[in-house]
Amino acid sequence: MRRVALVGAGVSKFGVRRASYRDLIWEAGKACFDSIPAVKPKDVEGLVVGSVMPERTAFQSHISSLAAEALGIKPSALSARTEHMCASGTVAIRYAYAFIAAGLADLVMVLGVEKLNAPTGEEAILNMGTGVDREWEAAFGLTAPPCFALAAQRHMAAYGTTEEQLAMVGVKNHTHAAKNPNAHFNKGATLDQVLGSRMIATPLRLFMCSPITDGAAAVILASEERARGLTDKPVWIRGTGQALDGFQLTSLHEDYAQWPALRRAAQAAYRMAGIAPREVDLAEVHDCFAIAELIACEELGFCGKGEAGAFVAAGRGDYGGDVVVNPRGGLIGCGHPLGATGVAQAAEVFVQLRDEAGARQVPGAAIGLTHNNSGMGEHVVMIYGREPA
């Protein structure tokens, strides 16, 4: 297999946007091309678009072709769309990576885009129910917030995790987002504000949850030969893993505070990259809810099982700690435009490993990790480095 690197990245402004679905594609695509002036749309051989529900929110299918035309790309090797709920963007990156590694293309753009706040905010809530089993779970109210609330309750009962420790995740990520001009929220948050925000699903309060967000992000992947000819600072894909335990909540491990699929995906990625968890400098993890970040830190090996509450309270997941978790603000601070999230995470790692993250820069960052989950039972991990494996 050939080595593959990121050579360009761009992100739109996230938030409740008046911009259309196509506008978001233009915004992220232009930002990506601006980051690598040596690449023009005519040079791109493939396009993979991660997008979850444009049929419901933008009334549009045939997404990859629409995006290609909007960006002036005429794919000659690959054109595809991925729909894999919250992990759609990272799955799209894996597709493009595999295609290039196999020698079927040399230069591929991956775009993630979602226009969730349409046609109405109320319908956005209804639409999000499609991410779980609509017939057997969503119809009875078992949507994402109560599912993750069950995980939080189990973690608290088993390990003594406190509501204050959950709130500290919200504080950290809102604080990080204040340094990110593209984030949905830019004002930061105090512990009192997080703990005083309204309850969504006990014990998860509003500022411990990711918002419904519009946004897009794009990255360009290249083969080693092409990457070295385009930039002197490529960011290498060093490892990846994906694992699934189940779709319905009832099909998962009976202990919702244990995510064995994430553990397996992480182990596969670490093994491929040839590194250990302690070598990761920054991690973009899927904090759809505060408890998700805590459990992810455990399963990714940043701390022991049951220790994540103390881990975040001690600042070990922040600047100056063991690993900087969610320096862009995570899903809680940035927002979660489904198909765009995994691509935006990769874009953050890209600028961090090139020392281009500005006020968010993690000093000396050489290894970055991204993680997405789709529900609690499916997880995808990517590992990037300044140097190839």
C-alpha positions in Angstrom: 0.0 0.0 0.0 1.2 3.5 -0.8 1.6 6.2 1.8 -1.1 8.9 1.9 -1.1 12.4 3.3 -3.3 15.4 3.8 -2.1 18.4 1.8 -4.9 20.9 2.2 -7.9 21.6 4.5 -10.6 24.2 4.9 -13.7 24.7 7.2 -16.8 26.8 6.8 -18.3 28.8 9.7 -20.4 26.5 11.8 -23.7 27.6 13.3 -27.3 28.2 12.5 -26.5 29.5 9.0 -28.7 31.4 6.5 -26.3 29.9 3.9 -27.8 27.1 1.7 -26.4 23.6 1.4 -24.6 24.6 -1.8 -23.3 27.8 -0.2 -21.7 25.6 2.6 -20.0 23.4 -0.1 -18.6 26.5 -1.8 -17.4 28.0 1.5 -15.5 24.9 2.7 -14.3 24.0 -0.8 -12.8 27.5 -1.4 -11.1 27.5 2.0 -9.6 24.1 1.2 -8.2 25.2 -2.2 -7.0 28.4 -0.7 -4.9 26.4 1.8 -2.9 24.7 -1.1 -2.6 27.1 -4.0 -0.7 24.5 -6.1 -3.9 22.4 -6.4 -6.7 23.6 -8.7 -10.1 21.9 -9.1 -9.1 20.5 -12.5 -6.2 18.6 -10.8 -8.5 16.7 -8.4 -9.2 13.1 -9.6 -11.8 12.1 -7.1 -14.4 13.5 -4.7 -16.0 11.7 -1.7 -18.8 13.6 0.1 -19.9 12.7 3.6 -23.5 13.9 4.2 -26.3 12.3 6.2 -29.7 13.7 5.5 -29.7 16.2 2.6 -32.8 14.5 1.2 -34.7 15.6 4.3 -33.0 19.0 4.9 -31.9 20.2 1.5 -34.4 18.1 -0.6 -31.4 16.9 -2.6 -29.8 13.6 -3.6 -27.0 12.9 -6.1 -24.7 14.8 -3.7 -21.2 14.0 -4.9 -22.1 15.1 -8.5 -23.7 18.3 -7.2 -20.6 19.1 -5.1 -18.2 18.3 -7.9 -20.0 20.6 -10.3 -20.2 23.4 -7.6 -16.5 23.2 -7.0 -15.4 22.8 -10.6 -14.1 19.3 -10.1 -14.5 16.7 -12.9 -13.7 13.4 -11.2 -11.8 10.9 -13.4 -11.2 8.2 -10.8 -13.7 8.4 -7.9 -17.0 10.0 -7.1 -19.0 8.8 -4.1 -21.2 9.8 -1.2 -21.0 8.2 2.3 -23.8 8.2 4.7 -22.8 6.7 8.1 -24.5 9.0 10.5 -22.1 10.9 12.8 -19.0 9.1 11.4 -19.9 9.9 7.7 -17.0 12.3 7.2 -14.3 10.0 8.7 -15.6 7.1 6.7 -15.3 9.2 3.6 -11.7 9.9 4.5 -11.1 6.2 4.9 -12.6 5.6 1.4 -10.3 8.2 -0.2 -7.3 6.9 1.8 -7.9 3.3 0.7 -8.4 4.4 -3.0 -5.1 6.3 -3.1 -3.2 3.6 -1.1 -4.4 1.1 -3.6 -3.0 3.1 -6.5 -6.4 4.0 -8.1 -6.0 7.8 -7.7 -3.3 10.3 -6.6 -5.4 13.3 -5.5 -8.8 13.1 -3.9 -10.9 15.7 -2.1 -13.1 14.7 0.9 -15.9 17.0 1.7 -18.3 16.8 4.6 -21.5 19.0 4.6 -24.8 19.2 6.5 -27.6 21.8 6.6 -29.4 20.6 9.7 -31.5 23.6 10.6 -33.9 23.3 7.7 -36.6 23.4 6.9 -37.4 24.2 10.6 -35.6 23.7 13.9 -38.5 21.5 15.1 -38.1 19.2 12.1 -34.3 19.0 12.7 -35.1 17.2 16.0 -37.4 14.7 14.2 -34.8 14.1 11.5 -32.1 13.3 14.1 -34.3 10.3 15.1 -33.3 8.6 11.9 -29.9 7.9 13.4 -31.2 5.3 15.7 -33.7 2.5 15.1 -36.8 4.6 14.3 -39.3 1.7 14.6 -38.1 0.1 17.8 -36.3 2.9 19.7 -36.8 6.5 18.4 -40.6 6.0 18.3 -40.5 5.4 22.1 -38.3 8.4 22.8 -35.0 6.5 23.0 -33.1 9.1 20.9 -29.5 10.2 21.4 -29.8 12.3 24.6 -31.4 9.6 26.7 -29.1 6.9 25.3 -26.0 8.8 26.3 -27.7 9.8 29.6 -27.9 6.1 30.4 -24.2 5.8 29.7 -23.5 8.7 32.0 -25.7 7.3 34.8 -23.9 3.9 34.5 -20.5 5.6 34.6 -21.5 7.6 37.7 -22.8 4.5 39.5 -19.8 2.3 38.6 -17.0 4.8 39.1 -18.2 7.7 41.2 -18.1 10.2 38.3 -19.8 13.4 39.3 -22.0 15.9 37.5 -19.3 18.5 38.1 -16.7 16.4 36.3 -19.2 16.1 33.3 -19.6 19.9 33.4 -15.8 20.3 33.3 -15.9 18.8 29.8 -18.3 21.4 28.7 -16.2 24.2 30.3 -13.1 23.0 28.6 -14.6 22.6 25.2 -16.5 25.9 25.2 -13.3 27.6 26.4 -11.4 26.1 23.5 -14.1 27.0 21.0 -13.7 30.7 22.1 -10.4 30.6 20.2 -11.9 29.1 17.1 -13.5 31.7 14.7 -15.4 28.9 12.9 -17.0 27.4 16.0 -20.8 27.6 16.6 -20.2 29.0 20.0 -17.4 31.6 20.7 -18.2 32.9 24.2 -16.7 30.2 26.4 -18.5 29.0 29.6 -17.9 28.9 33.3 -18.5 25.9 35.5 -21.5 27.7 37.1 -23.0 28.4 33.6 -22.7 24.8 32.6 -24.1 23.4 35.8 -26.9 26.1 35.7 -27.9 25.3 32.1 -31.2 23.4 31.7 -31.4 19.7 32.1 -31.8 17.8 28.8 -31.6 14.1 29.9 -30.4 13.5 33.5 -27.5 14.1 34.2 -26.7 15.8 30.9 -27.3 19.6 30.8 -27.5 21.8 27.8 -23.9 23.0 27.9 -22.8 19.4 28.1 -24.5 18.6 24.7 -23.5 19.4 21.1 -25.9 21.7 19.3 -27.7 21.1 15.9 -25.4 22.9 13.5 -25.0 23.8 9.8 -21.5 23.5 8.4 -19.0 22.0 6.0 -15.3 21.0 5.9 -13.0 19.7 3.2 -9.5 18.1 3.0 -7.4 17.0 0.1 -5.6 13.7 0.2 -2.6 12.8 -2.0 -0.3 9.9 -2.7 3.2 10.2 -1.2 4.8 11.2 -4.6 2.2 13.8 -5.3 2.2 15.1 -1.7 5.9 15.7 -1.6 5.6 17.7 -4.9 2.9 19.9 -3.5 4.0 20.9 0.0 6.9 20.6 2.3 4.5 20.0 5.2 2.3 17.0 4.4 0.3 15.5 7.3 0.5 11.7 7.0 -2.2 9.2 7.6 -0.5 6.7 9.9 -3.2 4.5 11.1 -7.0 3.8 11.1 -9.5 1.4 12.7 -13.2 0.9 12.7 -15.4 -1.5 14.7 -19.1 -2.2 15.2 -20.8 -3.9 18.1 -24.5 -3.2 17.2 -27.1 -0.7 16.1 -29.9 -1.0 18.6 -29.1 -0.1 22.2 -30.4 -3.5 23.3 -27.8 -5.2 21.1 -24.9 -3.6 22.9 -22.9 -4.7 25.9 -25.1 -4.5 28.9 -22.7 -2.0 30.6 -23.2 1.2 28.6 -20.1 2.7 30.2 -18.0 0.2 28.4 -17.4 0.7 24.6 -15.4 -2.3 23.5 -15.9 -1.4 19.8 -14.0 1.8 20.4 -11.3 -0.1 22.2 -10.8 -2.4 19.2 -10.9 0.4 16.7 -8.2 2.3 18.7 -6.0 -0.8 19.1 -6.1 -1.4 15.3 -5.2 2.2 14.6 -2.4 2.3 17.2 -1.0 -1.0 15.8 -1.0 0.3 12.2 0.6 3.6 13.2 3.2 1.9 15.4 2.5 4.1 18.4 1.1 4.0 21.9 -1.6 6.2 23.4 0.9 8.2 25.4 2.5 9.4 22.2 -0.7 11.3 21.0 -0.3 15.0 21.4 -3.8 16.1 20.5 -7.1 14.2 20.0 -10.3 15.3 18.4 -12.8 13.0 20.0 -16.6 12.7 19.5 -18.0 14.6 22.4 -21.6 14.6 21.2 -22.3 14.7 25.0 -19.8 15.2 27.8 -20.0 11.6 28.8 -18.9 10.5 25.4 -15.6 12.4 25.8 -15.0 10.8 29.2 -15.6 7.3 28.0 -13.6 7.9 24.8 -10.6 9.0 26.8 -10.7 5.7 28.7 -11.2 3.5 25.7 -8.5 5.3 23.7 -6.0 4.6 26.5 -5.4 8.2 27.7 -6.4 7.1 31.2 -7.6 3.9 33.0 -11.2 2.6 33.0 -13.3 4.7 35.4 -10.6 7.4 35.7 -11.8 9.9 33.1 -13.7 12.1 35.6 -10.5 12.6 37.6 -8.5 12.9 34.3 -10.5 15.9 33.1 -10.7 17.4 36.6 -6.9 17.4 36.9 -6.5 19.1 33.5 -4.8 16.0 32.0 -6.9 16.4 28.8 -6.0 20.1 28.3 -3.1 22.3 27.4 -0.2 21.4 29.7 -1.6 18.0 30.4 -1.1 14.5 29.0 -2.9 15.1 25.7 -5.0 18.1 24.5 -8.5 16.8 23.8 -10.7 18.8 21.4 -8.5 21.9 20.9 -11.0 23.3 18.3 -13.8 23.1 20.9 -15.1 19.6 20.0 -18.7 19.0 19.0 -19.9 20.7 22.2 -18.3 24.0 21.3 -18.0 23.8 17.5 -21.3 22.1 16.8 -22.0 18.8 15.1 -23.0 19.1 11.4 -23.0 15.3 11.1 -21.3 14.6 7.8 -18.9 17.5 8.3 -17.7 16.7 11.8 -15.1 14.0 11.0 -13.7 16.1 8.1 -13.5 19.2 10.4 -11.6 17.1 13.0 -9.1 16.1 10.3 -8.8 19.7 9.2 -7.9 20.6 12.8 -5.2 18.0 13.1 -3.9 19.2 9.7 -3.4 22.8 10.9 -2.1 21.6 14.3 0.6 19.4 12.9 1.7 22.2 10.6 1.9 24.7 13.5 -0.8 26.8 11.8 -3.5 26.7 14.5 -2.9 30.1 15.9 -4.3 30.7 19.4 -5.3 27.0 19.6 -1.8 25.7 18.8 -0.7 22.6 20.7 3.1 23.2 21.2 5.2 20.7 19.4 2.3 18.6 18.2 3.6 15.7 16.1 0.8 13.1 16.5 -2.9 13.7 16.2 -5.9 11.4 16.6 -9.5 11.7 15.5 -12.4 9.7 16.7 -16.1 9.5 15.7 -18.9 7.3 16.9 -22.2 6.6 15.4 -24.3 5.8 18.4 -22.5 4.0 21.2 -21.8 0.8 19.3 -19.8 1.9 16.3 -16.5 3.8 16.3 -13.9 5.0 13.8 -10.3 6.2 14.7 -7.7 7.9 12.5 -4.1 8.7 13.5 -2.1 11.4 11.7 1.6 12.3 12.0 4.1 14.9 10.9 6.2 11.9 9.7 5.0 8.8 7.9 4.8 5.5 9.8 
